[in-house]
Amino acid sequence: MDVLITGGCGFVGYALTKELLFRGYSVDVIDNLSIGREAKDVTLLGANFLSGDVRAMENIPVKKYKYIFHLAALSRIQPSFKQPRLTFTSNVEGTRQVVDYALKTNAKLIYAGSSSKHHNPELSPYAMSKHMGEEWIKMFKKCFFLNAEIVRFYNVYGPGELIHSDMAAVIGIFRSQVAKNQPLTIFGDGEQSRDFTHIDDIVDGLIRVAESEEKHEDAWELGTGISYTINRVVEMFGTEKVHLPDVAGNYRRTLRVNNDAIERLGWEPTDRLKEYIKSLYEENNS
C-alpha cells in the first residue's frame, strides 16, 4: 500500500517512514529539507523522496495513496515569534493545500495536531497556526466528507530528536547544553510541567489511527498521561541549571486530556523519560 508522508525527513516523519517501510508499506516523502535530515537518509531506508513543499502541492503528481500523514510544520513555539508569517504559510496554507491534495487522491489524511490546542491559541503564532489547521480539517470533514483524523502530540522525545537546532525541543536543548558543558537553562520558575512522549509511542499511535476504522469527533491524544516539571527533568540530567526570565507562550502544564487512543485503539504508551536520559549518559561513557 502506498503512503505519503509530508515532513518525512523530520524527527517524527523519519521514524514513521522507517517503521512503515519495515511493515511493508511503500512510502513517498515530501520535505523541503529546511529542518531535520537529508533526502539520502530516507532514500537509504527505501522511501521515494519527492522533494517539494506543502505550500506548493500543485507540483506533486496526483497519485492514489492509502494514507497521507501530514507532519510538515514549523513545530516550536518560541521560533514562531521570530517567524510568524513563515509559521502561518507553512502550518496553515500548507495544511490547506495538503487537504486539497488528499481529496484529489481519496486518501485518508492523518494530521499532526498539537497539545497547544488546550491553551489559548492567541498566545503564540505556532499555537494559532495549529489551531487553524485543525479547524480547517474539521470543516472539510463535515462539509466535503474528507476522510481525516487529527492526532495531538505531547512533547515528543527520543532517538533522532533535534539537538543543535533552533527547532529543538526541551530534551534536545538540554542534550545540546550538556554536550557543550553548559548549565541547563530554565525559563521561569521551572515548575511548569510537560507530558513527555517517546517517539516509538508516537509512531505506534499514528499507525493505529491510520489503520483503524474508528472515527474521532475531535482528536486522538498521544501523551503518556504523566507530567514532569522542568525542574524534575533537570534533576534527571543531574547537572547545573540556571533560571532565566520566563518567555511568552510558556504553558504551565501539558497533560493528555483523554484515554481514547488507549481504550479505543489499544495504544499503550510507556513513561520512559528517566531511563532515556540515563541511557544518554551511558552511551556517552561507552
C-alpha positions in Angstrom: 0.0 0.0 0.0 1.3 3.5 -0.9 1.7 6.1 1.8 2.6 9.8 1.6 4.4 11.5 4.5 4.9 15.3 4.5 7.8 16.3 6.6 9.2 12.8 6.2 12.8 13.9 6.9 11.8 15.5 10.3 12.1 13.8 13.7 8.7 12.2 13.7 8.5 11.8 9.9 11.7 9.9 9.6 10.8 7.5 12.5 7.4 6.9 10.9 8.9 6.4 7.5 11.3 3.8 8.9 8.5 1.9 10.7 6.1 1.9 7.8 8.7 0.6 5.4 9.5 -2.2 7.9 5.8 -3.1 7.9 5.8 -3.4 4.1 4.3 -0.1 3.1 5.6 1.8 0.1 6.4 5.3 1.3 6.7 8.6 -0.6 8.2 11.6 1.3 7.7 15.3 0.8 10.1 17.6 2.6 11.7 20.9 1.8 14.8 19.9 3.9 14.7 23.1 5.9 14.7 21.2 9.2 15.9 17.6 10.0 17.6 15.0 7.9 18.8 14.9 4.3 17.0 13.3 1.4 19.5 10.4 1.3 18.6 9.4 4.8 15.0 8.4 3.7 16.1 7.0 0.3 18.6 4.7 2.0 15.7 3.4 4.1 13.9 2.6 0.8 11.5 5.5 0.6 10.9 7.6 -2.5 11.8 11.2 -2.0 9.6 13.6 -3.9 11.3 16.8 -2.7 8.7 19.5 -2.8 7.0 21.8 -0.3 3.5 21.6 1.2 3.0 25.2 0.1 3.3 24.0 -3.5 1.3 20.8 -3.7 0.5 21.5 -7.3 4.0 20.3 -8.1 3.3 16.9 -6.6 1.9 14.3 -9.0 -1.6 13.1 -8.1 -1.3 9.5 -7.0 -3.6 7.0 -5.3 -2.5 6.8 -1.7 -4.0 4.8 1.1 -2.9 7.2 3.8 -1.3 10.7 3.9 0.4 11.6 7.1 0.7 15.4 7.3 3.6 16.1 9.6 5.3 19.0 7.8 5.2 22.1 10.0 7.3 24.6 11.9 6.7 22.9 15.2 8.1 25.1 18.0 6.5 27.9 20.0 9.5 30.3 20.6 10.8 30.3 16.9 7.2 31.2 15.8 7.5 34.6 17.4 10.5 35.3 15.2 8.9 34.0 12.1 5.1 34.4 12.4 4.5 34.7 8.6 6.6 31.7 7.8 4.7 29.8 10.6 1.4 30.8 9.0 2.3 29.8 5.5 3.9 26.5 6.5 1.3 25.4 9.0 -1.9 26.9 7.7 -1.5 27.4 4.0 0.5 24.2 3.8 -2.3 22.3 5.6 -4.9 23.8 3.3 -3.0 22.5 0.3 -2.5 19.1 1.7 -6.2 18.8 2.5 -7.0 19.6 -1.2 -4.5 17.0 -2.3 -6.0 14.4 0.0 -9.4 15.0 -1.5 -8.0 14.5 -5.0 -6.3 11.3 -4.2 -9.2 10.0 -2.0 -6.6 9.2 0.8 -7.2 9.0 4.5 -5.5 12.1 6.0 -3.8 11.9 9.4 -3.0 15.4 10.7 -0.4 16.1 13.3 -2.0 18.5 15.7 -0.6 19.8 19.0 -1.4 19.8 22.7 -1.3 23.6 22.4 -4.9 23.2 21.3 -5.8 23.1 25.0 -4.4 26.6 25.7 -5.3 30.0 24.3 -4.3 29.9 20.6 -3.7 33.6 20.8 -0.6 33.1 23.0 1.7 32.3 20.1 1.8 32.2 16.3 2.5 28.4 16.5 -0.5 27.6 18.7 -2.8 29.7 16.4 -1.5 28.1 13.3 -2.0 24.5 14.6 -5.5 25.5 15.9 -6.4 26.9 12.4 -5.1 23.7 10.8 -7.4 21.6 13.0 -10.4 23.7 12.4 -9.9 23.7 8.6 -9.8 19.9 8.6 -12.8 19.6 10.9 -14.8 21.8 8.5 -13.7 19.7 5.5 -14.8 16.6 7.3 -18.3 18.0 7.8 -18.8 19.9 4.5 -16.8 17.9 2.0 -16.6 14.5 3.6 -12.9 14.5 3.9 -11.6 11.2 5.4 -9.3 12.6 8.1 -8.2 12.1 11.7 -6.5 14.6 14.0 -3.7 13.4 16.3 -2.3 15.6 19.0 1.3 15.2 20.1 2.6 15.8 23.6 6.3 16.8 23.8 7.9 14.2 21.7 11.4 13.0 22.6 13.7 10.1 21.8 16.4 8.9 19.3 16.7 11.1 16.3 15.4 14.3 18.1 16.8 17.6 17.0 19.6 18.7 19.3 21.8 21.5 17.8 18.9 23.4 16.2 16.6 26.4 16.9 13.8 23.9 16.4 15.0 21.6 19.2 12.5 20.8 21.9 13.4 20.9 25.6 15.1 17.5 25.8 17.1 18.2 22.7 18.0 21.6 24.0 19.2 20.1 27.3 21.2 17.5 25.4 22.9 20.2 23.5 23.8 22.2 26.6 25.2 19.1 28.3 27.3 18.3 25.3 28.7 21.9 25.5 29.2 21.6 29.3 26.8 24.5 29.8 24.2 24.7 32.6 20.7 23.7 31.7 18.5 26.8 31.1 15.1 27.0 32.7 12.7 29.8 31.7 10.7 31.0 34.7 10.5 29.0 38.0 10.7 25.6 36.3 7.5 24.4 37.9 5.8 24.3 34.5 5.2 20.6 33.7 5.1 18.6 30.5 3.7 15.3 29.3 6.7 13.8 27.6 6.0 11.1 25.0 8.6 8.7 23.5 8.9 8.7 19.7 8.2 5.0 19.5 4.8 5.5 21.1 4.0 8.4 18.8 4.8 6.3 15.7 2.7 3.4 17.0 -0.2 5.8 17.7 -0.1 7.3 14.3 -0.2 3.9 12.6 -3.0 2.7 14.8 -5.0 5.8 14.0 -4.4 5.3 10.2 -5.2 1.6 10.1 -8.3 1.8 12.4 -11.8 2.3 11.2 -12.5 4.3 14.4 -13.6 7.9 13.9 -12.9 10.6 16.5 -15.2 13.5 16.8 -12.3 15.7 18.0 -8.8 14.3 18.1 -6.7 11.4 19.3 -4.5 12.4 22.2 -1.0 10.9 22.2 0.5 11.6 25.6 1.7 9.3 28.4 -0.7 10.9 30.9 2.2 11.7 33.2 3.6 15.3 33.6 7.0 16.2 34.8 8.1 19.6 35.9 11.1 21.1 34.1 12.9 21.2 37.5 12.4 17.4 37.8 13.7 16.8 34.3 16.9 18.8 35.1 17.3 16.6 38.2 17.2 13.6 35.8 20.1 15.1 33.9 21.9 15.7 37.2 23.8 18.8 36.1 23.9 22.5 36.9 21.0 24.8 36.0 20.3 28.5 35.6 17.0 30.2 35.7 16.2 32.8 33.1 13.1 35.2 32.8 10.0 33.5 31.6 9.1 33.7 27.9 5.8 34.2 26.0 3.8 31.1 25.3 5.3 29.1 28.1 2.4 27.0 29.3 2.2 26.0 32.9 1.1 22.4 32.2 0.5 19.9 29.4 -1.1 16.6 30.1 -3.1 14.1 27.9 -6.8 15.0 28.3 -8.5 11.7 27.4 -7.8 8.0 27.1 -9.5 7.4 23.8 -6.4 6.1 22.0 -5.8 3.7 24.8 -9.4 2.5 25.2 -10.4 2.5 21.5 -7.2 1.7 19.6 -5.3 -0.4 22.2 -2.5 2.1 22.3 -0.1 1.6 25.2 2.3 4.5 25.9 5.2 3.9 28.3 6.8 6.5 30.5 10.5 6.0 29.8 11.9 9.6 30.2 14.1 8.8 33.1 15.5 5.7 31.5 16.1 7.5 28.2 18.0 10.3 29.9 20.1 7.7 31.8 20.8 5.9 28.5 22.3 9.1 27.0 25.0 9.2 29.7 25.7 5.5 29.4 26.0 6.0 25.6 28.5 8.9 26.1 30.6 6.9 28.5 30.7 3.7 26.5 
